Amino acid sequence: MLQLTQNQFERIVAQGREGKPLEICGLLAGHKDGDDILIAEVYPAQSDDQSELTYTINARDYMRAEKAAREAGTQIVGIYHTHPATQPYPSPTDVKQAHWGDSDDLTFPGFSYLIVSLRDVENPEPRSFKIEGRRIPEDIREEPVVII
């Protein structure tokens, strides 16, 4: 289960609405307790892609978020991004980006991938996934999202 506050979710949605029609992205910092992940902070990041279909987290923003999380006693546990016009399900590009280059090794093993669909701007739809391989849908496992 991925748990985040209403305020954190609203910040992600606001970033997505502001960036629409482009995909926006950022990092989730928090604590893991088995399969449960409690988000402590949301770190917006620039997408180097500036695309309606893909995102790539800016490396400097990633390093800044990682440092801030470490200083706060948390760790980066996931990535979020928006799908401005489509359902919140990992695209083939999302799955490819979860892997290091062309290898089968995951870039961020165990990370949660929170996708927020903004196809209905007034009713954003969050879903979170664990990406465990390259096969769609066999290697994609949905985890519940709880907003408190």
N, C-alpha and C positions, 0 to 999 in steps of 0.2 A: 504494500500500500504506500502511495506517495501522498503525504499530508502537507498542505500549505495553508496559509491564512488567507482570508478574504482579501486583505490589503495586498498581499503578495500577488495573488491572482489578478486583482484589479490593476496593479502596476504592469504586469505582463500584457494584459489586454490593452491598456492605454498605449504602451509602446507599440503594440501591433497595429492599433488603429492609426496612430501617428505615422507609422511606416508604410501602411497599406498604399499601394498594391504590392509592395515588396515584402518578402519574408524577412522577419526580424528574428533575432536570437539573443541568447544569454545563458548564464550559468546558474545552477542551483547549488547552494551550499547548505549543509546540514549534518545530520547524524544518521547512521544506519543502525538499526536494531533488528538483526535477522533480515527478513524481507520487508520490514517497515522502514520507511525513510521519512524523517521529519525535517522539513525545510526550515532553516533558520534565516536565510537571506537569499534574495534574488539579485543577481548582478547582470544588468543589461550589457550587451556587447554589440559592437559594430559587426555587420556582416560584410566581409570583403567582397562577396559576390554582387551585392546590390541587384538582386534578381527577384523576379516574381515566382520562381520555381525552385531556387536552391539558396542555401546559406552556407557560409564558412565563417566560423568565429575568428575574429581578429586575434592574432597571437598575443599582442600586447595587452589587450583586454582580458584574455585568458590568464596571463601571468599576474595582472593586477588583481583579478578576482581570487586567484589561488593564494596570493599573499594576504589579501584581506581576510579570506576565510581562515587561513592558518592563524593569523593574529587574533581572530575571534574565537579560536578553539574549535573550529568546524573544518569540514573538508568539502571539496567539490564532489557532489554526488550525482549530478545530472546536468543535462542540457535542455533548454527549452527553445522552441521556435514556433512560428505561426505558419499556417497554411491559409493564405488570404482568401482563397476562393474554392478550396476543396475540403474533403473530409479530413478529420484528424487521424490519419493512419500513415505509418511510415511508407514513403515512396521508395521506389528502387534506388533513387539518388540518396535518400536518407540512409538506407541500409548500406550503400556503398561507402558513404562518408563515415559510417561507424567503424570502418575497418582501416587499418594502416596500409595505405597504398593499395596494391593489388593482392596483398597477402590475405590469408584467412584470419589473421590475428586482429582482435578487436583493439581499436585505438584506446577506448576507455572501458575496460571490462567492468561489468556490474553497474554501469551508469543507467540511470533512468532517462528516457527521452520523452519529455513532455511536449506534446503538440497541441496547440490551440487553434482550432478552426475559426476563422472570422468570415466564413461565407455568409452567415447571418450575423451582421455586426452587432445587432442588439442582443443576441443570444450566443455568445462565444461558447464553443464546445471544447473542453479539455479532455484529453486522453493521454495516458502514459504507457510506455512500453519498455521492455528489456529486449535489446537486439542481441541475439546470441550466435548468429551466423549469417550467411548470405541468402539462405533460401526463404522466399516469401510464399506463404505465411508460416511455414514450419518453424522458422527460427525467430519468430517474433512472438513475444509473450506479453499480453496486456496485464497491467497492474492497476488496481483501483486507485482513483484519485479522490481524495477527501479534502474539501475546502471547509475550514473552520472559522 
